[in-house]
């Protein structure tokens, strides 16, 4: 752990609206990277600036540190960059999740140490101190999810610190530290009602409550379904199973997760984004590309978004995303994901009489969940957005914007290309979450905010915790205040006990898990979810499939642009098509793959086991600190 780098204090402007409004005064200050620790931390403003710096380690800039959705069973983004879902990772020499989170903890701990020395009224710096406690929990949680138990760092270390050679703490000790920090964060943070639009991006006590609910649900389900199977004994391997005195039980964690989620759900400062009256069936799409009035047909701005509880704020003038977001083709759905989306009657495709089948390229999109219509492009439909070089490229408007038809140079239709080699970039369905349609934005110029925590997730936490506490049962009343609000926005019938009763393969816990998969797609949850539910081996060790070919329009369709077949069997000779129906989930009602689907990633390439629930400690870290024991089986 000696690689925890010792950095001189430096501050980076947090581009939230609160700081944008005071930009001149901030920029007139002395350069903070040249201010020593001995003269800094003297005023409340110093602490606020130090706290603002902590926000700069989040967002699109740090997606590789925060999420692994492209490694899940619902993505067709299979490449060498995402080996985790295959279980094919090797022990890395180093890794950003380990390195950067420990680097980030130094500034957090330094602020907390200086707060102890502060001679003024503690209330003057309470919000800054609570912000630091939140981020100490945040960074430890990112480490926990990847590695299990890790060394807890609550001091700003220097090169002589003995903690550089500390043993790993157990996952239970890490969780206990996270929960303790979040309790301190909740005490000192302002309520969301006290934060106006000018403070968009700043933490509230509701954000801390939401994050605590996330942690509690995560760890309660991990302990229930995974248990100690990844812990090791702490003597020869792993971090061990030591629990601190007073560590909460699984029931206690579910109970508090439910309560914290309910408190946030009842906060009037937040509401689900729902502008179907102005934006139609693709209403939900615009929540994730919202920049300014020119980013959507209704002229809505970030002020109209009350759903994001905690968000990383970007600004076209002051902080563009500067990442290859729209052109990099975001997480795109696999066959399984496509079939997880519900029909408008609230039932899955296996049971709904509303489902139109797969015969036509567009038929499976009929009578479906608006989230499917928002985030997956329909074949043959006209879109403005990222296209190939032939299409013109660039980020453009979706049809329906005033004046869009006049820009003929950018007019194209989405036509699936299934003739590339198996696993090719353009094969299958095209996802479009976080893909801008702003006519003034090109690659790296986008500035939509990144949702770290949003109200829909909190509602899902509530429903899952209630169902776990009810041993798989949940009342319609509890569904109505949580999941059914999300389904209403998606134009999907409510989930009720009566709705699923006739189907033996459907159960409430499974349906809640389905809702998480659909609602949070592409936001970094799925890979962690299937691990904490203890089902990752079963979910991941299957063929990852795409479109159905046999008996559908794809078999013979011609691309009108080049007059070539959309599907060329020889390009898929190695992988081929599925030969029989495959059950691809431990929750059988979620999705099945029939015969005749394109195989993107064959089961033979997938070797995910229980050891892959936690990743290997980077080898360089063990060389630097021999007290770090490697995780089991690595």
Beta strands, then each sheet from edge to edge (+ up, - down):
strand 1: 308-312
strand 2: 382-383
strand 3: 412-413
strand 4: 450-454
strand 5: 544-548
strand 6: 558-559
strand 7: 564-565
strand 8: 582-583
strand 9: 592-593
strand 10: 597-601
sheet 1: 1+ 4-
sheet 2: 2+ 3-
sheet 3: 5+ 10-
sheet 4: 6+ 7-
sheet 5: 8+ 9-
end
